[in-house]
Amino acid sequence: ERYESVDAFLRSFATAAGAAVAADETYTPAESPYKGLKAFGEMDADNFFGRESLVDELVAAVGDHRLVAVVGPSGIGKSSVVKAGLIPALRRGALPGSDQWVISDMFPGSYPFEELASGLLRVAVERPDDLVEELTRDELGMRRIAKRILPPDTTLLLVVDQFEELFTLTAEEETRRRFLDGLTALAA
């Protein structure tokens, strides 16, 4: 025999134990803070803890360098520490002015320029029709487009998550090379 709810079970258990359950004591389901194998996202920052020193190291690295790579074995939590640790810290102003930065992310996938265009459009104030064409035109395409579509005097933090997809999913060597050249120019 099963109870129809946790509340019914608790009432029955309390009665059997000789205590009464107040009418306002009811079970309220809450979202579990445990993600299993899923990465923590920016919205999970309140439940992401235990990596404060690593987040501090990443904040310092971002403050010191234009390009920062987070490298480690698969499943170790690289995406989580960036999305639920680093980005919220920057949004809170961990670096001077970082609370005003424009932050976007992307996964390179099979078509990295198209994915980059989607990531940039999420934060763009202008939406050009020829975005992918402009991004791929030459090695300065990413830099030119960032200046064109973002607010003036904006600092862009671009998170390229699962960067290895550029090598595992992008079939054309020329596309991969042009994308790397563009990122290098953007970081410069």
C-alpha positions in Angstrom: 0.0 0.0 0.0 1.4 3.4 -1.0 0.7 6.9 0.1 -0.6 9.4 -2.5 1.9 12.1 -1.5 4.8 12.8 0.9 2.4 15.0 2.9 0.0 12.0 3.5 3.0 9.8 4.5 4.3 12.5 7.0 0.8 12.9 8.5 0.5 9.1 8.9 4.0 8.8 10.3 3.5 11.7 12.8 0.2 10.2 14.0 1.9 6.7 14.4 4.7 8.4 16.4 2.2 10.2 18.6 2.7 13.7 17.3 0.3 15.9 15.3 1.4 17.6 12.1 0.3 21.2 11.8 -1.9 21.9 8.9 0.6 24.4 7.4 3.5 21.9 7.4 3.4 20.6 4.0 6.1 19.4 1.6 7.0 21.8 -1.1 9.1 20.3 -3.9 12.2 22.3 -4.7 14.6 22.2 -7.6 17.5 19.9 -6.7 20.9 21.7 -6.5 22.6 18.5 -7.7 23.0 18.6 -11.5 24.3 15.0 -11.9 26.5 15.0 -15.0 25.1 18.3 -16.4 27.2 21.4 -16.3 26.3 24.2 -14.0 25.1 27.3 -15.8 25.1 31.0 -14.8 21.6 30.5 -13.3 23.1 27.9 -11.0 25.7 30.2 -9.4 24.0 30.1 -6.0 24.4 26.4 -5.9 28.0 26.3 -7.2 30.6 26.3 -4.4 33.8 24.7 -3.4 35.8 26.2 -6.3 36.3 29.7 -5.0 40.1 29.6 -5.3 39.9 28.4 -8.9 37.4 31.1 -9.7 39.7 33.7 -8.2 42.6 32.3 -10.3 40.4 32.6 -13.4 39.3 36.1 -12.6 43.0 37.1 -12.2 43.9 35.3 -15.4 41.2 37.2 -17.3 42.4 40.4 -15.8 46.0 39.7 -16.9 45.5 38.1 -20.3 43.3 38.7 -23.4 43.0 34.9 -24.0 42.6 32.4 -21.3 42.2 28.6 -21.8 40.6 26.4 -19.2 42.0 22.9 -19.9 41.5 19.6 -18.2 40.1 16.1 -18.5 36.5 15.6 -19.7 33.9 15.8 -17.0 36.1 17.7 -14.5 33.8 20.7 -14.5 35.5 23.2 -16.8 32.3 24.5 -18.2 30.7 24.7 -14.8 33.5 26.7 -13.3 33.4 29.2 -16.1 29.6 29.5 -16.4 28.6 29.3 -12.7 31.8 30.7 -11.2 33.8 33.0 -13.4 31.0 34.7 -15.3 28.9 35.5 -12.2 32.0 36.9 -10.5 32.7 39.1 -13.4 29.1 40.3 -13.6 29.4 41.2 -9.9 32.5 43.4 -10.8 35.3 41.1 -9.8 37.5 43.1 -12.2 37.2 46.8 -12.6 34.4 47.5 -15.0 33.6 43.8 -15.6 30.0 44.4 -14.3 29.6 46.3 -17.6 31.1 43.8 -19.9 29.1 42.1 -22.7 29.4 38.3 -22.2 28.4 35.7 -24.7 29.3 32.1 -25.3 29.3 29.6 -28.2 30.1 26.0 -29.1 32.1 25.7 -32.3 30.3 22.7 -33.6 30.6 21.8 -37.3 30.1 25.4 -38.4 32.0 27.7 -36.0 31.4 30.9 -37.9 27.6 30.4 -37.8 27.8 29.5 -34.2 29.8 32.6 -33.4 27.3 34.7 -35.3 24.5 33.3 -33.1 26.5 34.0 -30.0 27.2 37.5 -31.0 23.6 38.2 -32.1 22.5 37.4 -28.5 24.4 40.5 -27.3 24.3 42.7 -30.4 22.8 46.2 -30.7 22.9 46.0 -34.5 21.9 42.9 -36.5 23.6 42.9 -39.9 22.3 40.6 -42.6 25.8 39.7 -43.8 27.2 38.7 -40.4 28.7 35.3 -41.3 30.1 36.6 -44.6 31.7 39.5 -42.7 33.1 37.2 -40.0 34.7 34.9 -42.6 36.0 37.6 -45.0 39.5 37.9 -43.5 41.3 37.4 -40.2 40.0 40.8 -38.9 36.4 39.9 -39.5 35.6 39.0 -35.9 37.2 42.1 -34.6 35.5 44.3 -37.2 32.1 42.7 -36.5 32.5 43.0 -32.7 33.1 46.7 -33.1 30.2 47.1 -35.5 27.5 45.3 -33.6 28.3 45.9 -29.9 27.8 49.2 -28.1 30.7 51.7 -28.3 33.6 51.2 -25.9 32.3 47.8 -24.9 34.5 45.0 -23.6 33.4 41.6 -25.0 34.1 38.4 -23.1 33.5 35.5 -25.5 33.4 32.0 -24.0 34.2 29.3 -26.5 32.9 26.3 -24.7 33.9 22.8 -25.9 36.7 24.4 -28.0 37.9 20.9 -29.0 34.8 20.7 -31.3 36.8 23.0 -33.7 39.1 20.1 -34.2 36.7 17.2 -33.8 33.6 18.5 -35.6 34.8 21.1 -38.1 35.6 19.1 -41.2 37.4 21.7 -43.3 41.0 22.6 -42.3 40.6 26.0 -44.0 37.5 26.9 -41.9 39.4 25.8 -38.7 42.5 27.9 -39.6 40.4 31.0 -40.5 38.5 30.7 -37.2 41.7 30.4 -35.2 43.2 33.4 -37.1 40.1 35.4 -36.4 40.1 34.5 -32.6 43.8 35.5 -32.4 43.1 38.8 -34.1 40.1 39.4 -31.8 42.1 38.6 -28.7 44.9 40.9 -29.9 
